[in-house]
């Protein structure tokens, strides 16, 4: 299986999602309605950060509100070739 590089990760996103993903360092608030791609943007932000060397995957903890969302994040990160990131719930 071939995994995308940092540039390919951004290319797969729409402009608003790309804005979230292309700045992996520092806090960011993502406010959007259901079905707008928040989880996609956040998982791509994590993948972009790891692929670009901004941070190491084992040092990343993604927190979400539901076990379903955490599972979805883990699946998407695996599909992007990012191993070692923890995705958990509160």
PDB file as gemmi writes it, atoms N, CA and C in Angstrom:
CRYST1    1.000    1.000    1.000  90.00  90.00  90.00 P 1                      
ATOM      1  N   UNK A   1       0.844  -1.186   0.000  1.00  0.00           N  
ATOM      2  CA  UNK A   1       0.000   0.000   0.000  1.00  0.00           C  
ATOM      3  C   UNK A   1       0.888   1.248   0.000  1.00  0.00           C  
ATOM      4  N   UNK A   2       0.579   2.193  -0.837  1.00  0.00           N  
ATOM      5  CA  UNK A   2       1.319   3.447  -0.914  1.00  0.00           C  
ATOM      6  C   UNK A   2       0.559   4.524  -0.156  1.00  0.00           C  
ATOM      7  N   UNK A   3       1.290   5.255   0.668  1.00  0.00           N  
ATOM      8  CA  UNK A   3       0.666   6.308   1.460  1.00  0.00           C  
ATOM      9  C   UNK A   3       1.013   7.675   0.885  1.00  0.00           C  
ATOM     10  N   UNK A   4       0.092   8.642   1.003  1.00  0.00           N  
ATOM     11  CA  UNK A   4       0.334   9.966   0.427  1.00  0.00           C  
ATOM     12  C   UNK A   4       1.414  10.743   1.179  1.00  0.00           C  
ATOM     13  N   UNK A   5       2.157  11.571   0.432  1.00  0.00           N  
ATOM     14  CA  UNK A   5       3.112  12.462   1.073  1.00  0.00           C  
ATOM     15  C   UNK A   5       2.362  13.700   1.567  1.00  0.00           C  
ATOM     16  N   UNK A   6       3.061  14.625   2.190  1.00  0.00           N  
ATOM     17  CA  UNK A   6       2.428  15.804   2.794  1.00  0.00           C  
ATOM     18  C   UNK A   6       1.637  16.612   1.767  1.00  0.00           C  
ATOM     19  N   UNK A   7       2.208  16.827   0.589  1.00  0.00           N  
ATOM     20  CA  UNK A   7       1.502  17.618  -0.435  1.00  0.00           C  
ATOM     21  C   UNK A   7       0.241  16.912  -0.927  1.00  0.00           C  
ATOM     22  N   UNK A   8       0.309  15.592  -1.094  1.00  0.00           N  
ATOM     23  CA  UNK A   8      -0.850  14.831  -1.550  1.00  0.00           C  
ATOM     24  C   UNK A   8      -1.966  14.862  -0.506  1.00  0.00           C  
ATOM     25  N   UNK A   9      -1.604  14.907   0.756  1.00  0.00           N  
ATOM     26  CA  UNK A   9      -2.610  14.978   1.820  1.00  0.00           C  
ATOM     27  C   UNK A   9      -3.423  16.257   1.672  1.00  0.00           C  
ATOM     28  N   UNK A  10      -2.763  17.368   1.394  1.00  0.00           N  
ATOM     29  CA  UNK A  10      -3.471  18.647   1.227  1.00  0.00           C  
ATOM     30  C   UNK A  10      -4.290  18.666  -0.060  1.00  0.00           C  
ATOM     31  N   UNK A  11      -3.779  18.051  -1.113  1.00  0.00           N  
ATOM     32  CA  UNK A  11      -4.460  18.080  -2.406  1.00  0.00           C  
ATOM     33  C   UNK A  11      -5.817  17.392  -2.361  1.00  0.00           C  
ATOM     34  N   UNK A  12      -6.008  16.487  -1.418  1.00  0.00           N  
ATOM     35  CA  UNK A  12      -7.257  15.727  -1.321  1.00  0.00           C  
ATOM     36  C   UNK A  12      -8.381  16.517  -0.633  1.00  0.00           C  
ATOM     37  N   UNK A  13      -8.099  17.749  -0.199  1.00  0.00           N  
ATOM     38  CA  UNK A  13      -9.063  18.522   0.590  1.00  0.00           C  
ATOM     39  C   UNK A  13      -9.651  19.687  -0.193  1.00  0.00           C  
ATOM     40  N   UNK A  14     -10.836  20.139   0.250  1.00  0.00           N  
ATOM     41  CA  UNK A  14     -11.398  21.362  -0.326  1.00  0.00           C  
ATOM     42  C   UNK A  14     -10.700  22.562   0.315  1.00  0.00           C  
ATOM     43  N   UNK A  15     -10.895  23.774  -0.178  1.00  0.00           N  
ATOM     44  CA  UNK A  15     -10.145  24.935   0.337  1.00  0.00           C  
ATOM     45  C   UNK A  15     -10.287  25.174   1.843  1.00  0.00           C  
ATOM     46  N   UNK A  16     -11.479  25.013   2.391  1.00  0.00           N  
ATOM     47  CA  UNK A  16     -11.660  25.241   3.819  1.00  0.00           C  
ATOM     48  C   UNK A  16     -10.954  24.173   4.647  1.00  0.00           C  
ATOM     49  N   UNK A  17     -11.051  22.915   4.216  1.00  0.00           N  
ATOM     50  CA  UNK A  17     -10.362  21.834   4.911  1.00  0.00           C  
ATOM     51  C   UNK A  17      -8.854  22.001   4.799  1.00  0.00           C  
ATOM     52  N   UNK A  18      -8.387  22.426   3.636  1.00  0.00           N  
ATOM     53  CA  UNK A  18      -6.955  22.645   3.421  1.00  0.00           C  
ATOM     54  C   UNK A  18      -6.417  23.704   4.367  1.00  0.00           C  
ATOM     55  N   UNK A  19      -7.205  24.738   4.633  1.00  0.00           N  
ATOM     56  CA  UNK A  19      -6.786  25.785   5.564  1.00  0.00           C  
ATOM     57  C   UNK A  19      -6.539  25.211   6.955  1.00  0.00           C  
ATOM     58  N   UNK A  20      -7.383  24.286   7.376  1.00  0.00           N  
ATOM     59  CA  UNK A  20      -7.210  23.627   8.677  1.00  0.00           C  
ATOM     60  C   UNK A  20      -5.941  22.780   8.663  1.00  0.00           C  
ATOM     61  N   UNK A  21      -5.755  21.994   7.621  1.00  0.00           N  
ATOM     62  CA  UNK A  21      -4.676  21.010   7.591  1.00  0.00           C  
ATOM     63  C   UNK A  21      -3.292  21.591   7.352  1.00  0.00           C  
ATOM     64  N   UNK A  22      -3.192  22.670   6.626  1.00  0.00           N  
ATOM     65  CA  UNK A  22      -1.856  23.141   6.219  1.00  0.00           C  
ATOM     66  C   UNK A  22      -1.095  23.878   7.310  1.00  0.00           C  
ATOM     67  N   UNK A  23      -1.717  24.137   8.442  1.00  0.00           N  
ATOM     68  CA  UNK A  23      -1.033  24.797   9.558  1.00  0.00           C  
ATOM     69  C   UNK A  23      -1.078  23.870  10.766  1.00  0.00           C  
ATOM     70  N   UNK A  24      -0.160  22.897  10.830  1.00  0.00           N  
ATOM     71  CA  UNK A  24      -0.250  21.888  11.876  1.00  0.00           C  
ATOM     72  C   UNK A  24       0.185  22.341  13.269  1.00  0.00           C  
ATOM     73  N   UNK A  25       0.863  23.472  13.372  1.00  0.00           N  
ATOM     74  CA  UNK A  25       1.384  23.899  14.669  1.00  0.00           C  
ATOM     75  C   UNK A  25       0.484  24.973  15.273  1.00  0.00           C  
ATOM     76  N   UNK A  26       0.178  24.813  16.548  1.00  0.00           N  
ATOM     77  CA  UNK A  26      -0.629  25.787  17.257  1.00  0.00           C  
ATOM     78  C   UNK A  26      -2.089  25.387  17.328  1.00  0.00           C  
ATOM     79  N   UNK A  27      -2.802  26.025  18.222  1.00  0.00           N  
ATOM     80  CA  UNK A  27      -4.214  25.689  18.400  1.00  0.00           C  
ATOM     81  C   UNK A  27      -5.062  26.166  17.225  1.00  0.00           C  
ATOM     82  N   UNK A  28      -6.159  25.462  17.001  1.00  0.00           N  
ATOM     83  CA  UNK A  28      -7.095  25.851  15.958  1.00  0.00           C  
ATOM     84  C   UNK A  28      -8.479  25.385  16.377  1.00  0.00           C  
ATOM     85  N   UNK A  29      -9.448  26.231  16.156  1.00  0.00           N  
ATOM     86  CA  UNK A  29     -10.837  25.871  16.435  1.00  0.00           C  
ATOM     87  C   UNK A  29     -11.525  25.660  15.096  1.00  0.00           C  
ATOM     88  N   UNK A  30     -12.221  24.530  14.977  1.00  0.00           N  
ATOM     89  CA  UNK A  30     -12.951  24.211  13.758  1.00  0.00           C  
ATOM     90  C   UNK A  30     -14.433  24.185  14.118  1.00  0.00           C  
ATOM     91  N   UNK A  31     -15.159  25.158  13.613  1.00  0.00           N  
ATOM     92  CA  UNK A  31     -16.594  25.251  13.882  1.00  0.00           C  
ATOM     93  C   UNK A  31     -17.315  25.073  12.555  1.00  0.00           C  
ATOM     94  N   UNK A  32     -18.116  24.020  12.475  1.00  0.00           N  
ATOM     95  CA  UNK A  32     -18.847  23.737  11.237  1.00  0.00           C  
ATOM     96  C   UNK A  32     -19.981  22.782  11.562  1.00  0.00           C  
ATOM     97  N   UNK A  33     -20.945  22.743  10.696  1.00  0.00           N  
ATOM     98  CA  UNK A  33     -22.109  21.888  10.894  1.00  0.00           C  
ATOM     99  C   UNK A  33     -21.822  20.429  10.604  1.00  0.00           C  
ATOM    100  N   UNK A  34     -22.826  19.606  10.861  1.00  0.00           N  
ATOM    101  CA  UNK A  34     -22.719  18.174  10.610  1.00  0.00           C  
ATOM    102  C   UNK A  34     -22.492  17.910   9.120  1.00  0.00           C  
ATOM    103  N   UNK A  35     -21.605  16.964   8.849  1.00  0.00           N  
ATOM    104  CA  UNK A  35     -21.374  16.559   7.469  1.00  0.00           C  
ATOM    105  C   UNK A  35     -20.529  17.498   6.635  1.00  0.00           C  
ATOM    106  N   UNK A  36     -19.843  18.437   7.269  1.00  0.00           N  
ATOM    107  CA  UNK A  36     -19.052  19.412   6.514  1.00  0.00           C  
ATOM    108  C   UNK A  36     -17.585  19.019   6.354  1.00  0.00           C  
ATOM    109  N   UNK A  37     -17.167  17.912   6.976  1.00  0.00           N  
ATOM    110  CA  UNK A  37     -15.799  17.444   6.809  1.00  0.00           C  
ATOM    111  C   UNK A  37     -14.850  17.827   7.927  1.00  0.00           C  
ATOM    112  N   UNK A  38     -15.380  18.067   9.121  1.00  0.00           N  
ATOM    113  CA  UNK A  38     -14.507  18.424  10.249  1.00  0.00           C  
ATOM    114  C   UNK A  38     -13.525  17.300  10.576  1.00  0.00           C  
ATOM    115  N   UNK A  39     -14.037  16.081  10.691  1.00  0.00           N  
ATOM    116  CA  UNK A  39     -13.170  14.948  11.018  1.00  0.00           C  
ATOM    117  C   UNK A  39     -12.136  14.745   9.923  1.00  0.00           C  
ATOM    118  N   UNK A  40     -12.541  14.878   8.699  1.00  0.00           N  
ATOM    119  CA  UNK A  40     -11.607  14.757   7.565  1.00  0.00           C  
ATOM    120  C   UNK A  40     -10.513  15.817   7.663  1.00  0.00           C  
ATOM    121  N   UNK A  41     -10.892  17.053   7.922  1.00  0.00           N  
ATOM    122  CA  UNK A  41      -9.909  18.136   8.016  1.00  0.00           C  
ATOM    123  C   UNK A  41      -8.943  17.909   9.170  1.00  0.00           C  
ATOM    124  N   UNK A  42      -9.455  17.478  10.305  1.00  0.00           N  
ATOM    125  CA  UNK A  42      -8.602  17.277  11.478  1.00  0.00           C  
ATOM    126  C   UNK A  42      -7.668  16.090  11.282  1.00  0.00           C  
ATOM    127  N   UNK A  43      -8.172  14.981  10.751  1.00  0.00           N  
ATOM    128  CA  UNK A  43      -7.290  13.835  10.529  1.00  0.00           C  
ATOM    129  C   UNK A  43      -6.226  14.153   9.483  1.00  0.00           C  
ATOM    130  N   UNK A  44      -6.588  14.919   8.473  1.00  0.00           N  
ATOM    131  CA  UNK A  44      -5.594  15.322   7.476  1.00  0.00           C  
ATOM    132  C   UNK A  44      -4.594  16.307   8.082  1.00  0.00           C  
ATOM    133  N   UNK A  45      -5.033  17.129   9.013  1.00  0.00           N  
ATOM    134  CA  UNK A  45      -4.101  18.047   9.698  1.00  0.00           C  
ATOM    135  C   UNK A  45      -3.067  17.247  10.476  1.00  0.00           C  
ATOM    136  N   UNK A  46      -3.528  16.226  11.178  1.00  0.00           N  
ATOM    137  CA  UNK A  46      -2.608  15.367  11.924  1.00  0.00           C  
ATOM    138  C   UNK A  46      -1.652  14.665  10.964  1.00  0.00           C  
ATOM    139  N   UNK A  47      -2.196  14.078   9.901  1.00  0.00           N  
ATOM    140  CA  UNK A  47      -1.359  13.366   8.932  1.00  0.00           C  
ATOM    141  C   UNK A  47      -0.348  14.310   8.281  1.00  0.00           C  
ATOM    142  N   UNK A  48      -0.790  15.511   7.919  1.00  0.00           N  
ATOM    143  CA  UNK A  48       0.112  16.490   7.312  1.00  0.00           C  
ATOM    144  C   UNK A  48       1.222  16.868   8.298  1.00  0.00           C  
ATOM    145  N   UNK A  49       0.862  17.077   9.552  1.00  0.00           N  
ATOM    146  CA  UNK A  49       1.859  17.428  10.560  1.00  0.00           C  
ATOM    147  C   UNK A  49       2.906  16.353  10.752  1.00  0.00           C  
ATOM    148  N   UNK A  50       2.466  15.104  10.765  1.00  0.00           N  
ATOM    149  CA  UNK A  50       3.406  13.995  10.922  1.00  0.00           C  
ATOM    150  C   UNK A  50       4.267  13.858   9.669  1.00  0.00           C  
ATOM    151  N   UNK A  51       3.636  13.866   8.498  1.00  0.00           N  
ATOM    152  CA  UNK A  51       4.378  13.700   7.235  1.00  0.00           C  
ATOM    153  C   UNK A  51       5.353  14.849   6.975  1.00  0.00           C  
ATOM    154  N   UNK A  52       5.004  16.065   7.418  1.00  0.00           N  
ATOM    155  CA  UNK A  52       5.884  17.211   7.172  1.00  0.00           C  
ATOM    156  C   UNK A  52       6.951  17.354   8.253  1.00  0.00           C  
ATOM    157  N   UNK A  53       6.876  16.533   9.298  1.00  0.00           N  
ATOM    158  CA  UNK A  53       7.871  16.577  10.359  1.00  0.00           C  
ATOM    159  C   UNK A  53       7.584  17.597  11.447  1.00  0.00           C  
ATOM    160  N   UNK A  54       6.397  18.165  11.470  1.00  0.00           N  
ATOM    161  CA  UNK A  54       6.049  19.148  12.497  1.00  0.00           C  
ATOM    162  C   UNK A  54       5.965  18.498  13.877  1.00  0.00           C  
ATOM    163  N   UNK A  55       5.583  17.236  13.917  1.00  0.00           N  
ATOM    164  CA  UNK A  55       5.554  16.498  15.175  1.00  0.00           C  
ATOM    165  C   UNK A  55       5.599  15.000  14.909  1.00  0.00           C  
ATOM    166  N   UNK A  56       5.921  14.251  15.965  1.00  0.00           N  
ATOM    167  CA  UNK A  56       6.015  12.794  15.876  1.00  0.00           C  
ATOM    168  C   UNK A  56       4.670  12.169  16.243  1.00  0.00           C  
ATOM    169  N   UNK A  57       4.252  11.183  15.482  1.00  0.00           N  
ATOM    170  CA  UNK A  57       2.951  10.544  15.700  1.00  0.00           C  
ATOM    171  C   UNK A  57       2.741  10.059  17.142  1.00  0.00           C  
ATOM    172  N   UNK A  58       3.736   9.431  17.788  1.00  0.00           N  
ATOM    173  CA  UNK A  58       3.497   8.947  19.150  1.00  0.00           C  
ATOM    174  C   UNK A  58       3.256  10.072  20.179  1.00  0.00           C  
ATOM    175  N   UNK A  59       3.498  11.302  19.801  1.00  0.00           N  
ATOM    176  CA  UNK A  59       3.297  12.426  20.708  1.00  0.00           C  
ATOM    177  C   UNK A  59       1.972  13.141  20.471  1.00  0.00           C  
ATOM    178  N   UNK A  60       1.124  12.581  19.595  1.00  0.00           N  
ATOM    179  CA  UNK A  60      -0.151  13.222  19.252  1.00  0.00           C  
ATOM    180  C   UNK A  60      -1.294  12.494  19.942  1.00  0.00           C  
ATOM    181  N   UNK A  61      -2.173  13.277  20.570  1.00  0.00           N  
ATOM    182  CA  UNK A  61      -3.400  12.757  21.167  1.00  0.00           C  
ATOM    183  C   UNK A  61      -4.556  13.560  20.596  1.00  0.00           C  
ATOM    184  N   UNK A  62      -5.430  12.888  19.848  1.00  0.00           N  
ATOM    185  CA  UNK A  62      -6.623  13.522  19.296  1.00  0.00           C  
ATOM    186  C   UNK A  62      -7.798  13.163  20.194  1.00  0.00           C  
ATOM    187  N   UNK A  63      -8.464  14.162  20.746  1.00  0.00           N  
ATOM    188  CA  UNK A  63      -9.609  13.935  21.627  1.00  0.00           C  
ATOM    189  C   UNK A  63     -10.897  14.283  20.915  1.00  0.00           C  
ATOM    190  N   UNK A  64     -11.905  13.446  21.101  1.00  0.00           N  
ATOM    191  CA  UNK A  64     -13.209  13.692  20.518  1.00  0.00           C  
ATOM    192  C   UNK A  64     -14.275  13.294  21.534  1.00  0.00           C  
ATOM    193  N   UNK A  65     -15.522  13.551  21.210  1.00  0.00           N  
ATOM    194  CA  UNK A  65     -16.594  13.337  22.172  1.00  0.00           C  
ATOM    195  C   UNK A  65     -17.187  11.941  22.165  1.00  0.00           C  
ATOM    196  N   UNK A  66     -17.050  11.187  21.082  1.00  0.00           N  
ATOM    197  CA  UNK A  66     -17.686   9.875  21.020  1.00  0.00           C  
ATOM    198  C   UNK A  66     -16.682   8.794  20.618  1.00  0.00           C  
ATOM    199  N   UNK A  67     -16.954   7.585  21.062  1.00  0.00           N  
ATOM    200  CA  UNK A  67     -16.103   6.453  20.692  1.00  0.00           C  
ATOM    201  C   UNK A  67     -16.167   6.218  19.187  1.00  0.00           C  
ATOM    202  N   UNK A  68     -17.322   6.436  18.602  1.00  0.00           N  
ATOM    203  CA  UNK A  68     -17.475   6.270  17.147  1.00  0.00           C  
ATOM    204  C   UNK A  68     -16.564   7.237  16.397  1.00  0.00           C  
ATOM    205  N   UNK A  69     -16.536   8.490  16.811  1.00  0.00           N  
ATOM    206  CA  UNK A  69     -15.688   9.492  16.155  1.00  0.00           C  
ATOM    207  C   UNK A  69     -14.207   9.154  16.338  1.00  0.00           C  
ATOM    208  N   UNK A  70     -13.827   8.689  17.533  1.00  0.00           N  
ATOM    209  CA  UNK A  70     -12.430   8.314  17.771  1.00  0.00           C  
ATOM    210  C   UNK A  70     -12.037   7.138  16.884  1.00  0.00           C  
ATOM    211  N   UNK A  71     -12.927   6.167  16.752  1.00  0.00           N  
ATOM    212  CA  UNK A  71     -12.659   5.033  15.878  1.00  0.00           C  
ATOM    213  C   UNK A  71     -12.516   5.459  14.424  1.00  0.00           C  
ATOM    214  N   UNK A  72     -13.365   6.380  14.007  1.00  0.00           N  
ATOM    215  CA  UNK A  72     -13.297   6.904  12.640  1.00  0.00           C  
ATOM    216  C   UNK A  72     -11.968   7.628  12.409  1.00  0.00           C  
ATOM    217  N   UNK A  73     -11.530   8.391  13.388  1.00  0.00           N  
ATOM    218  CA  UNK A  73     -10.245   9.087  13.253  1.00  0.00           C  
ATOM    219  C   UNK A  73      -9.096   8.083  13.141  1.00  0.00           C  
ATOM    220  N   UNK A  74      -9.113   7.051  13.976  1.00  0.00           N  
ATOM    221  CA  UNK A  74      -8.053   6.043  13.908  1.00  0.00           C  
ATOM    222  C   UNK A  74      -8.024   5.365  12.536  1.00  0.00           C  
ATOM    223  N   UNK A  75      -9.196   5.010  12.029  1.00  0.00           N  
ATOM    224  CA  UNK A  75      -9.277   4.370  10.716  1.00  0.00           C  
ATOM    225  C   UNK A  75      -8.725   5.290   9.631  1.00  0.00           C  
ATOM    226  N   UNK A  76      -9.145   6.538   9.637  1.00  0.00           N  
ATOM    227  CA  UNK A  76      -8.682   7.486   8.610  1.00  0.00           C  
ATOM    228  C   UNK A  76      -7.182   7.725   8.703  1.00  0.00           C  
ATOM    229  N   UNK A  77      -6.655   7.817   9.910  1.00  0.00           N  
ATOM    230  CA  UNK A  77      -5.213   8.013  10.062  1.00  0.00           C  
ATOM    231  C   UNK A  77      -4.439   6.804   9.550  1.00  0.00           C  
ATOM    232  N   UNK A  78      -4.941   5.608   9.831  1.00  0.00           N  
ATOM    233  CA  UNK A  78      -4.290   4.399   9.286  1.00  0.00           C  
ATOM    234  C   UNK A  78      -4.296   4.429   7.764  1.00  0.00           C  
ATOM    235  N   UNK A  79      -5.432   4.827   7.180  1.00  0.00           N  
ATOM    236  CA  UNK A  79      -5.531   4.901   5.721  1.00  0.00           C  
ATOM    237  C   UNK A  79      -4.560   5.922   5.132  1.00  0.00           C  
ATOM    238  N   UNK A  80      -4.224   6.952   5.915  1.00  0.00           N  
ATOM    239  CA  UNK A  80      -3.266   7.968   5.475  1.00  0.00           C  
ATOM    240  C   UNK A  80      -1.829   7.571   5.806  1.00  0.00           C  
ATOM    241  N   UNK A  81      -1.656   6.386   6.396  1.00  0.00           N  
ATOM    242  CA  UNK A  81      -0.323   5.881   6.700  1.00  0.00           C  
ATOM    243  C   UNK A  81       0.310   6.472   7.941  1.00  0.00           C  
ATOM    244  N   UNK A  82      -0.508   6.938   8.858  1.00  0.00           N  
ATOM    245  CA  UNK A  82      -0.003   7.549  10.089  1.00  0.00           C  
ATOM    246  C   UNK A  82      -0.277   6.594  11.247  1.00  0.00           C  
ATOM    247  N   UNK A  83       0.770   5.951  11.712  1.00  0.00           N  
ATOM    248  CA  UNK A  83       0.649   5.012  12.827  1.00  0.00           C  
ATOM    249  C   UNK A  83       1.160   5.665  14.103  1.00  0.00           C  
ATOM    250  N   UNK A  84       0.582   5.282  15.217  1.00  0.00           N  
ATOM    251  CA  UNK A  84       1.078   5.738  16.509  1.00  0.00           C  
ATOM    252  C   UNK A  84       0.326   6.891  17.122  1.00  0.00           C  
ATOM    253  N   UNK A  85      -0.583   7.527  16.394  1.00  0.00           N  
ATOM    254  CA  UNK A  85      -1.391   8.603  16.952  1.00  0.00           C  
ATOM    255  C   UNK A  85      -2.492   7.994  17.816  1.00  0.00           C  
ATOM    256  N   UNK A  86      -2.720   8.561  18.977  1.00  0.00           N  
ATOM    257  CA  UNK A  86      -3.792   8.110  19.844  1.00  0.00           C  
ATOM    258  C   UNK A  86      -5.045   8.964  19.572  1.00  0.00           C  
ATOM    259  N   UNK A  87      -6.172   8.326  19.319  1.00  0.00           N  
ATOM    260  CA  UNK A  87      -7.452   9.015  19.165  1.00  0.00           C  
ATOM    261  C   UNK A  87      -8.386   8.433  20.220  1.00  0.00           C  
ATOM    262  N   UNK A  88      -8.816   9.274  21.140  1.00  0.00           N  
ATOM    263  CA  UNK A  88      -9.595   8.824  22.298  1.00  0.00           C  
ATOM    264  C   UNK A  88     -10.761   9.786  22.552  1.00  0.00           C  
ATOM    265  N   UNK A  89     -11.584   9.409  23.535  1.00  0.00           N  
ATOM    266  CA  UNK A  89     -12.708  10.243  23.942  1.00  0.00           C  
ATOM    267  C   UNK A  89     -12.432  10.873  25.298  1.00  0.00           C  
ATOM    268  N   UNK A  90     -13.235  11.881  25.651  1.00  0.00           N  
ATOM    269  CA  UNK A  90     -13.122  12.518  26.966  1.00  0.00           C  
ATOM    270  C   UNK A  90     -13.560  11.546  28.031  1.00  0.00           C  
TER     271      UNK A  90                                                      
END                                                                             
